[in-house]
Amino acid sequence: MSRLSMFNSPLLLGFDHFERALDRVSKISSDGYPPYNIEQLGENALRITLAVAGFTMGDLGITIEDNQLVVRGKQADDTERVYLHRGIAARQFQRSFVLAEGIEVIGARLDNGLLHIDLVRPEVESRVRTVEIKAGSDSEPSSHSA
């Protein structure tokens, strides 16, 4: 069965990386743990806040993999305690966020069970470029030598 892509249009040249990003987003777990907020702090500043109660800084890891922010948490099993009831499970998680091109992570901090990850979005600047038109009957594109 062939897959229909919304990026098949000849007017959308070079957008296959967006298609791959959308595929990654659709494969991300819909587990819902840990819950998170995304807030806009300013015109070009964002913050992702994850509720990670019970995790220490040593239990958490943040990486950026191919424009994807990945937050992982893993608690060590507590073998010294004897639980009569264990309603708070030591569970591991992985939460991923696809970042737009140019978004940078500028810091992260753990405060009262909330992991705050601060991001900045670069200012969008308008680019206008003139393409030179050359005379000739060559049907092949000109090659550039480095």
Secondary structure, DSSP 8 states (H G I E B T S, - for coil): -----TT-STTSTT-HHHHHHHHHHHHS-----S-EEEEE-SSSEEEEEEE-TT--GGGEEEEE-SSEEEEEE------S---S---S----EEEEEE--TT-EEEEEEEETTEEEEEEE-------------------S------
